[in-house]
Amino acid sequence: MKLCAALLLCAAWAWAQPGCPATPIYTPCDLLFEMNQAESSAHANPYVSVELKGEFRSPNHKTYLMPAFWNGGGRLVIRFTPVEPGNWDYRITSNIQRFDGQTGSFQASPSEALGFVRVATMHHWATHYSENPVDRKPHLWMGDISYRFAFIDRGAFEQIVNKRAEQKFNHLRGILLGEEGDESKAFSAPDRPNPEFFREVDSRVLYMNRKGIVFDLMLAPGHDSYTRMFPSWQDRERFLRYVVARYSAMNITWQGVREFESYKDSKGLAKEIGAALKQMDAYGHPRTADAAVTSSPCAGDGWMTFITYHSSDDQLGAIEHQLYPAPFVNAEFGLEDSGAGKAAANSIGTDEFRHRLWNATMNGQYVTFGNTGTFAGKGSPVDAKYADSPAAKQMTHWYEFMSDTRHWEIEPYFDVDGGRALALENIEYIVYVENPGPVEVAVEKHGYDIQWFNPITGDYTVGKKFKGDRWTGEPPDHNHDWVLLISREGKKEGMLGSYRFASRDVPIQLQEPEVTPNKIIFEAPDPKGPELAISKSASYGAKLRRETRATRSMMYLWTGEVIGTGQGFRVAGTGKEGQFHVSSILATEPGKTFTLHVTGMNANGKVYTLDRVYQLIP
């Protein structure tokens, strides 16, 4: 994903004339259009009134439609990135007559860039995506957080990015318009962007990209900030087009507004943003809705390509992994406090952070780091010294361990006692032993190498080779958590030349949850019906109908939905029992029908779902 150093030369050249020189693929190039005095007089606010776009045709005859953005004064820019080597042709259309109908061409040369991130399979990622599967390379997503990346000191920003690149991080998520109160520095009014601010953002995103880091772009902070700033659809559409024009040519993902659930008509707004980005972004960068809990309520709306979490709840993550055909990214399961102080409710110590990291991995999620000294939340001081924190080093250990596996093919695995597991059956089994003790893993009958990985230090302890179909043993010591790797290393070496994304004998398929009443192994006696009060907390509880070996451990996910509102479901709780408040998960009113979905998963990974229906009362 490295961007060629020639980018700066290309950008400087582009300011001199409307065209691109010979450009390496995956390197942005800016085409400049300068309005003359008469054109500037006719367009007092070019952000609003000028229409300008370029239609680029690839050597393989695929067309990319790229809008222009206003860059201050009379300057308009079309930013484009070639994704194939060879000759590219383009044609300009505009409501400025002098620009309309201009044509040109340029050569794109091969480069070592890995390309844009794309969804590769049901649950995994790739780069250098093309129609030819041979061109895909697995992408091991490992992210960091810098919410106010555009507002912190430039020197501190570069120090943190440099350290993250050194530590193997390849994603950084931030909010384009900053936290609440920052927005006026970017836009003085809904139709008045600050080009100087956005030029600095451009520079910072390009700096990340040159370091091999993808920018995970959130548009605006939460709690209706975005809709207050851009109150009409016309305002929001114009803003989205502007953002697409500036950043879609860079290596990014789209992550909506922060915590979409905090907005009025939250699901509708997420769909409005996602559908617009899907239509406008010619490169088709991955799209999601940043979420306070989970973005899965938006999964059926046709625009979202991956699911995000702000949750360390393993029951939520483990169950949803069995239900949705999309990659999962845990965007914030905790912030390590390694001395900077607790900045939020989810500020935790290094050991707890590591436990959450590996459990999120066992849920089938890709992971994102955060440190209270570098995450750049509102009011939180940033100090680059915290970039070298203990948990950041343990993230590097995680990355190096996972890089030596076929991480793009592994899935949660349930035939294990004493730990939680991932596996590419017949090849390798990865078991996280959070509480050291006896471990038993069922495997395909072969000879296996045994290694114990210390997630604190990154060191391995080699165990005795094993041959059979059920491995039993214990970690080297009981002083901390361990990761067990059971693998056919010889078999893996024979596969090293291949990035196949389908090595399984039987392809992974999503479960169809069991919904037949007499086959569901639990019941939900609470909340008692048929009415549910909006003004009071309600207790929920599940009870097994029969106990078997498969029910020796059970996970439960409770979600609620108010019929007819269009807002979809929200997570009400997890676990066998607890409490929830209808109005705290969904703004609603008496007289509506509330459906409580109860999903349970047994120790074998089998999923069951039952529904309870209530009439809402005051």
C-alpha positions in Angstrom: 0.0 0.0 0.0 3.0 2.3 -0.2 2.5 5.3 -2.3 5.3 6.3 -4.6 7.5 9.2 -3.6 6.8 10.7 -7.0 3.4 11.7 -5.7 4.8 15.1 -4.5 6.3 15.7 -8.0 3.1 14.7 -9.6 1.1 17.1 -7.4 3.4 19.9 -8.1 3.3 19.2 -11.8 -0.5 19.1 -11.7 -0.7 22.6 -10.2 1.0 23.8 -13.4 -1.3 22.3 -16.0 -4.5 20.2 -16.3 -3.0 16.7 -16.8 -1.0 13.9 -15.3 2.5 12.8 -16.2 3.5 9.1 -16.2 2.0 8.0 -12.9 2.7 4.7 -11.0 -0.5 2.8 -10.2 -2.1 3.5 -6.8 -0.5 7.0 -6.8 -2.9 9.9 -6.8 -2.5 12.7 -9.4 -4.2 16.1 -9.2 -5.6 17.7 -12.4 -5.9 21.4 -11.9 -8.5 23.7 -13.5 -8.0 27.4 -12.8 -11.0 29.7 -13.4 -10.4 33.1 -15.0 -11.7 36.4 -13.7 -15.0 36.2 -15.6 -15.6 32.6 -14.6 -14.8 33.5 -10.9 -17.2 36.4 -11.1 -20.0 34.1 -12.4 -19.3 31.6 -9.6 -18.9 33.5 -6.4 -19.1 30.3 -4.4 -17.6 27.5 -6.6 -18.2 24.9 -3.9 -21.9 25.3 -4.6 -22.3 26.3 -8.2 -19.5 24.8 -10.3 -20.0 21.4 -11.8 -16.9 19.6 -13.0 -16.1 15.9 -13.3 -13.8 13.7 -15.2 -14.6 10.3 -16.8 -11.5 8.1 -16.8 -11.2 5.0 -19.0 -8.8 2.2 -18.0 -6.7 0.1 -20.4 -9.3 -2.7 -19.8 -12.1 -0.3 -20.6 -13.5 0.2 -17.1 -14.8 3.8 -16.5 -14.2 5.8 -13.3 -16.3 9.0 -12.8 -14.5 11.4 -10.6 -16.0 14.7 -9.3 -13.8 17.8 -8.8 -13.4 19.7 -5.5 -12.9 23.4 -4.9 -9.5 24.1 -3.5 -9.6 27.8 -2.8 -9.7 30.9 -4.9 -10.5 29.9 -8.5 -8.8 26.5 -8.3 -10.7 23.2 -9.0 -9.1 19.9 -8.7 -9.9 16.4 -10.0 -7.9 13.9 -8.0 -7.5 10.5 -9.7 -5.6 7.3 -9.0 -4.9 4.8 -11.8 -5.3 1.2 -10.7 -4.1 -0.5 -13.8 -0.9 0.0 -15.8 -1.2 1.2 -19.3 -2.8 4.1 -21.2 -5.7 6.0 -19.6 -8.0 8.3 -21.4 -10.2 10.9 -19.8 -12.9 13.4 -20.8 -14.1 16.4 -18.8 -17.6 17.7 -18.4 -18.5 21.0 -16.8 -20.9 23.8 -16.6 -17.9 26.1 -17.3 -17.8 26.1 -21.0 -14.0 26.5 -21.3 -13.4 23.2 -19.5 -16.3 21.2 -20.9 -15.3 18.6 -23.5 -11.6 18.7 -22.8 -9.9 15.3 -23.3 -6.5 13.9 -22.5 -4.5 10.7 -21.7 -1.6 9.6 -19.6 0.4 6.5 -18.9 0.2 4.5 -15.7 3.2 2.4 -14.8 3.5 -0.7 -12.6 4.5 -0.2 -9.0 5.1 -2.2 -5.9 2.0 -0.8 -4.2 -0.4 -3.4 -2.8 -3.4 -1.4 -3.7 -6.7 -0.6 -2.0 -8.2 -2.7 0.7 -11.2 -4.8 -0.5 -13.5 -7.5 1.0 -12.0 -10.8 -0.2 -14.2 -13.5 1.2 -17.2 -13.7 3.5 -15.2 -12.7 6.6 -11.7 -11.6 5.3 -9.8 -8.9 3.5 -7.4 -8.5 0.6 -5.4 -5.9 -1.2 -4.5 -5.4 -4.9 -8.0 -6.6 -5.7 -8.8 -7.2 -9.4 -11.1 -9.5 -11.4 -8.3 -12.0 -11.4 -8.2 -13.8 -8.0 -4.4 -14.4 -8.5 -3.9 -10.7 -7.9 -5.4 -10.7 -4.4 -3.1 -10.7 -1.4 -4.4 -11.3 2.2 -4.7 -8.2 4.3 -4.3 -8.6 8.1 -6.2 -5.5 9.4 -4.6 -4.0 12.5 -5.8 -0.5 13.4 -5.1 2.4 15.7 -7.2 5.4 16.8 -6.5 9.1 16.5 -9.9 10.7 16.5 -8.7 14.3 16.2 -5.8 13.4 13.9 -6.3 16.6 11.9 -6.2 18.9 14.9 -3.2 17.6 16.9 0.3 19.0 16.6 1.8 18.0 13.2 5.0 16.9 14.8 3.2 14.6 17.3 1.0 13.3 14.5 4.0 12.3 12.4 5.8 10.7 15.4 2.8 8.6 16.2 2.3 7.5 12.5 6.0 6.7 12.2 5.9 4.5 15.3 2.7 2.8 14.3 4.2 1.9 10.9 7.2 0.5 12.6 5.0 -1.5 14.9 3.2 -3.1 11.8 -0.1 -1.1 12.2 -1.8 -0.7 8.8 -5.0 1.3 9.7 -5.6 4.5 11.5 -9.2 5.8 12.2 -10.1 9.4 12.7 -12.9 11.9 12.4 -12.6 14.2 9.4 -14.4 17.1 11.1 -12.9 16.3 14.6 -14.9 16.1 17.8 -17.9 18.2 18.8 -16.8 21.9 18.6 -14.1 21.3 16.0 -16.4 21.4 13.0 -16.3 25.2 12.5 -12.6 25.0 11.7 -13.5 22.9 8.7 -16.8 24.6 7.6 -17.8 28.1 8.6 -21.2 27.4 7.2 -22.9 24.4 5.4 -21.7 25.8 2.0 -18.4 27.2 3.1 -15.5 24.7 3.5 -12.1 25.9 4.6 -9.7 24.8 1.8 -6.6 25.4 4.0 -7.9 23.0 6.6 -8.7 20.3 4.0 -5.3 20.8 2.4 -3.7 19.9 5.7 -6.0 16.9 6.0 -5.0 15.8 2.5 -1.3 16.0 3.5 -1.9 13.9 6.7 -3.9 11.2 4.9 -1.2 11.0 2.2 1.4 10.8 4.9 -0.4 7.8 6.4 -0.7 6.2 3.0 3.0 6.6 2.2 3.7 4.8 5.5 1.5 1.9 4.4 -1.4 2.9 6.7 -5.0 3.0 5.4 -7.1 5.9 6.8 -10.4 4.7 8.3 -12.5 7.9 7.7 -15.4 8.9 9.9 -17.1 12.0 8.6 -18.3 13.7 11.8 -18.7 13.3 15.5 -21.8 11.8 17.1 -25.0 13.1 18.7 -26.6 14.8 15.7 -23.4 17.0 15.0 -23.5 16.1 11.3 -27.1 16.9 10.7 -26.9 20.1 12.7 -23.9 21.1 10.6 -25.6 20.1 7.3 -29.3 20.3 8.0 -30.6 19.6 4.5 -30.1 16.7 2.2 -28.7 19.1 -0.4 -26.1 20.3 2.1 -25.1 16.7 3.0 -25.0 15.5 -0.6 -22.7 18.3 -1.6 -20.5 17.6 1.4 -20.3 13.9 0.6 -19.4 14.7 -3.0 -16.7 17.0 -1.8 -15.2 14.4 0.5 -15.4 11.7 -2.2 -13.6 14.1 -4.6 -10.8 14.8 -2.1 -10.2 11.3 -0.5 -11.6 8.5 -2.6 -8.3 8.5 -4.7 -6.4 7.7 -1.5 -6.3 4.4 0.5 -9.2 4.7 2.8 -12.3 3.1 4.2 -15.6 4.8 4.9 -17.0 4.6 8.5 -19.9 7.0 8.5 -20.5 9.3 11.5 -19.3 8.4 14.9 -21.8 6.2 16.8 -24.6 6.2 14.3 -27.1 5.1 17.1 -26.7 8.6 18.7 -28.5 10.3 15.8 -32.2 10.9 15.2 -33.4 8.5 12.5 -30.1 6.8 13.0 -30.5 3.9 10.6 -32.1 6.1 7.9 -29.1 8.5 8.2 -26.6 5.7 8.0 -28.3 4.4 4.9 -28.4 7.9 3.3 -24.7 8.3 3.8 -23.8 4.7 2.8 -25.9 4.7 -0.3 -24.5 8.0 -1.4 -20.9 6.8 -0.9 -21.7 3.6 -2.8 -23.0 5.6 -5.7 -20.3 8.4 -5.7 -17.1 6.5 -4.9 -15.8 5.0 -8.2 -13.3 2.9 -6.4 -15.8 1.2 -4.1 -13.8 1.5 -0.9 -15.2 -0.6 2.0 -18.2 1.0 3.9 -19.6 0.7 7.3 -21.4 2.7 10.0 -19.3 3.5 13.1 -21.3 2.2 16.1 -21.5 2.6 19.8 -22.2 -1.2 20.0 -22.6 -2.9 16.6 -23.3 -1.7 13.0 -25.1 -5.0 12.2 -28.6 -3.3 12.3 -27.6 -1.7 9.0 -26.4 -5.0 7.4 -29.6 -5.6 5.4 -29.8 -2.2 3.8 -27.7 -3.0 0.8 -24.8 -0.5 1.1 -22.6 -1.8 4.0 -19.7 -4.1 3.2 -18.3 -4.7 6.7 -19.5 -4.6 10.3 -17.9 -2.6 13.2 -18.1 -2.9 16.9 -17.3 -0.7 20.0 -17.7 -3.6 22.4 -15.6 -6.1 24.3 -18.7 -8.3 24.7 -17.7 -11.7 23.4 -21.2 -13.1 23.3 -22.2 -10.3 20.9 -19.2 -10.8 18.7 -19.2 -14.6 18.7 -22.9 -14.9 17.9 -23.0 -12.3 15.2 -20.1 -13.9 13.5 -22.3 -16.9 12.8 -25.1 -14.7 11.3 -23.6 -12.2 8.8 -21.6 -12.6 5.6 -19.2 -9.7 6.1 -15.8 -9.1 7.7 -15.9 -7.8 11.3 -13.7 -5.1 12.7 -13.7 -4.3 16.4 -13.0 -0.6 16.2 -12.7 0.1 20.0 -12.9 -2.7 22.5 -10.8 -0.7 25.0 -8.2 2.0 25.5 -5.0 1.0 27.1 -4.0 3.2 30.1 -0.3 2.8 30.3 0.3 6.0 32.3 -1.6 8.7 30.5 -4.6 8.3 32.8 -8.1 7.0 32.3 -9.8 9.0 29.5 -13.2 7.1 29.2 -15.2 4.3 30.8 -13.4 1.7 28.6 -9.9 2.8 29.7 -8.2 -0.4 30.9 -4.9 -1.8 32.0 -2.4 -3.5 29.6 -3.3 -7.1 30.7 -7.0 -6.5 30.4 -6.4 -5.0 26.9 -4.4 -8.0 25.8 -7.2 -10.4 27.0 -9.8 -8.4 25.1 -7.5 -8.4 22.0 -7.2 -12.1 21.8 -10.8 -12.8 22.7 -11.9 -10.4 19.9 -9.6 -12.4 17.6 -11.3 -15.7 18.7 -14.7 -14.1 17.8 -13.4 -13.8 14.3 -12.9 -10.0 14.4 -10.1 -7.8 13.1 -8.7 -5.6 15.8 -8.1 -1.9 16.5 -5.8 -0.5 19.2 -6.2 2.5 21.3 -4.1 4.2 24.0 -5.4 7.0 26.3 -2.2 9.0 25.6 -2.6 8.9 21.8 -6.2 8.3 20.8 -6.8 12.1 20.6 -10.3 12.1 22.0 -11.9 15.4 23.0 -10.0 17.1 25.8 -7.4 14.3 26.0 -3.8 15.5 25.7 -1.7 13.7 23.1 1.9 12.7 23.8 3.8 10.7 21.3 5.8 8.9 24.0 2.7 6.7 24.7 2.9 5.3 21.1 5.5 2.8 22.5 3.3 1.5 25.2 3.3 -2.2 26.4 0.0 -3.0 24.7 1.2 -1.5 21.4 4.1 -3.8 21.5 1.8 -6.7 22.2 -0.2 -5.7 19.2 2.9 -6.2 17.1 3.4 -9.6 18.7 -0.3 -10.3 17.7 0.4 -9.2 14.1 3.6 -11.2 13.7 1.9 -14.3 15.1 -1.2 -14.0 12.9 1.0 -13.2 9.9 2.5 -16.7 10.2 -1.0 -18.3 10.0 -3.4 -18.6 7.1 -5.4 -15.9 8.8 -7.5 -15.1 5.7 -9.1 -18.6 5.9 -9.4 -19.3 9.6 -12.8 -19.3 11.3 -14.1 -19.7 14.9 -13.8 -23.4 16.0 -15.8 -25.0 18.8 -14.5 -28.5 19.3 -12.2 -27.4 22.2 -12.3 -27.4 26.0 -10.2 -25.1 28.1 -9.9 -22.3 25.6 -11.4 -20.5 22.6 -10.2 -21.3 19.1 -9.9 -20.5 15.5 -9.0 -23.1 12.8 -8.5 -23.9 9.2 -9.4 -27.5 9.8 -6.9 -30.1 8.7 -4.1 -27.4 8.6 -3.9 -25.4 11.8 -5.7 -24.7 15.1 -5.2 -21.6 17.2 -6.4 -21.7 20.8 -6.5 -18.8 23.2 -6.1 -20.1 26.8 -7.1 -17.1 28.9 -7.1 -19.0 32.2 -4.3 -21.5 32.0 -5.2 -25.1 32.8 -5.9 -28.3 30.9 -6.7 -28.0 27.2 -8.3 -30.5 24.9 -8.7 -29.9 21.1 -10.2 -32.3 18.5 -8.3 -32.2 15.2 -8.2 -34.1 12.0 -6.1 -37.2 12.3 -2.5 -36.2 11.2 0.9 -35.4 12.6 1.1 -31.9 14.1 3.7 -29.5 15.4 2.9 -28.0 18.8 3.9 -24.5 19.9 2.9 -22.3 22.8 3.0 -18.5 22.1 3.5 -16.0 24.9 1.4 -13.0 23.9 3.2 -10.7 26.3 6.7 -11.3 25.0 6.1 -12.7 21.5 8.2 -15.8 22.4 7.5 -19.4 21.4 7.9 -22.6 23.5 8.1 -25.7 21.3 6.1 -28.7 22.5 6.3 -32.4 21.7 5.1 -33.3 18.2 1.7 -35.0 18.2 -0.1 -37.5 16.0 -3.7 -38.3 16.4 -7.2 -36.8 16.5 -7.4 -35.3 20.0 -4.7 -33.3 21.6 -4.5 -32.7 25.4 -2.1 -30.7 27.4 -1.4 -27.6 29.5 0.5 -24.3 28.9 4.2 -24.1 29.9 3.2 -22.3 33.1 0.1 -20.8 34.7 1.4 -17.3 35.3 -0.5 -15.6 32.4 -2.6 -16.3 29.3 -1.1 -18.3 26.4 -1.9 -19.1 22.7 -1.6 -22.7 21.5 -0.7 -23.3 17.9 -1.4 -26.8 16.6 -0.3 -26.9 13.0 0.9 -29.0 10.1 3.9 -26.9 9.4 5.1 -29.1 6.5 1.7 -28.8 4.9 1.7 -25.0 5.4 5.1 -24.7 3.8 3.8 -26.4 0.8 1.0 -23.8 0.6 3.3 -20.8 1.0 3.4 -20.0 -2.7 -0.4 -19.7 -2.8 -2.8 -17.0 -1.4 -5.8 -19.2 -2.2 -8.9 -18.0 -0.4 -10.7 -21.3 -0.5 -8.4 -24.1 0.9 -11.3 -25.7 2.8 -12.7 -29.0 1.6 -16.2 -27.6 2.5 -16.7 -23.8 2.0 -17.8 -21.8 5.0 -21.6 -21.2 5.0 -23.6 -19.1 7.3 -25.9 -20.8 9.7 -29.6 -20.8 9.4 -30.6 -20.4 13.1 -33.0 -23.0 14.4 -36.4 -21.3 14.9 -38.7 -24.3 15.2 -40.2 -23.9 18.7 -40.0 -27.5 19.8 -36.3 -27.7 18.7 -35.1 -24.6 20.5 -33.2 -25.7 23.5 -34.1 -22.8 25.8 -37.0 -20.6 26.7 -37.2 -16.9 27.7 -39.7 -16.6 30.6 -38.6 -13.0 31.3 -39.7 -10.3 30.5 -43.2 -11.5 31.3 -45.8 -10.4 28.8 -47.9 -9.3 27.1 -47.0 -5.7 28.0 -43.7 -3.9 28.5 -43.3 -0.5 30.2 -41.2 2.1 28.4 -40.6 4.0 31.7 -39.2 1.1 33.7 -36.3 -1.3 33.4 -37.2 -4.9 32.5 -35.5 -8.1 33.6 -34.7 -10.6 31.0 -33.7 -14.3 31.5 -33.3 -17.5 29.6 -33.7 -21.0 30.9 -32.5 -24.3 29.3 -35.2 -26.8 28.5 -32.7 -29.7 28.8 -29.0 -30.0 29.6 -26.6 -31.9 27.3 -22.8 -31.8 26.7 -23.5 -29.2 24.0 -25.2 -26.9 26.6 -22.2 -27.0 29.0 -21.6 -23.4 27.9 -24.2 -21.1 26.4 -24.0 -17.6 25.0 -27.1 -15.4 24.6 -27.7 -12.2 22.6 -30.9 -10.2 23.2 -32.0 -7.6 20.7 -35.1 -5.4 20.5 -37.0 -3.9 17.6 -40.0 -1.6 17.5 -42.1 -2.6 14.5 -42.9 0.0 11.9 -40.2 2.6 12.9 -37.6 1.6 10.3 -34.8 1.8 12.9 -34.2 -1.9 13.0 -33.0 -3.7 16.1 -30.6 -2.6 18.9 -28.7 -4.7 21.4 -30.7 -5.0 24.7 -28.3 -7.2 26.5 -26.2 -10.4 26.5 -25.9 -13.4 28.8 -28.4 -15.6 30.5 -30.0 -12.8 32.5 -29.9 -9.1 33.0 -31.9 -5.9 32.6 -32.6 -3.4 29.8 -34.6 -0.3 29.3 -36.6 0.0 26.1 -36.3 3.8 25.8 -32.5 3.6 26.3 -32.0 1.4 23.3 -34.8 2.8 21.0 -36.6 6.1 21.2 -40.3 5.1 21.0 -43.7 5.7 22.3 -46.6 3.8 23.9 -48.9 1.7 21.7 -46.1 0.3 19.5 -45.2 -3.3 19.2 -41.8 -4.4 20.6 -40.2 -7.6 19.4 -37.5 -9.1 21.6 -35.2 -11.5 19.6 -33.3 -14.0 21.8 -30.4 -15.8 20.1 -28.5 -18.5 21.9 -25.4 -20.4 20.8 -24.3 -23.6 22.4 -20.8 -24.9 23.0 -20.7 -26.5 19.5 -21.5 -23.2 17.8 -25.2 -24.1 17.0 -27.4 -21.0 17.0 -31.1 -20.9 18.0 -33.5 -17.9 17.9 -36.9 -17.2 19.4 -39.0 -14.1 19.4 -41.1 -12.5 22.2 -43.7 -9.8 21.3 -44.9 -7.1 23.6 -47.2 -4.1 23.6 -45.5 -1.0 24.8 -47.2 0.9 27.6 -46.1 4.1 29.4 
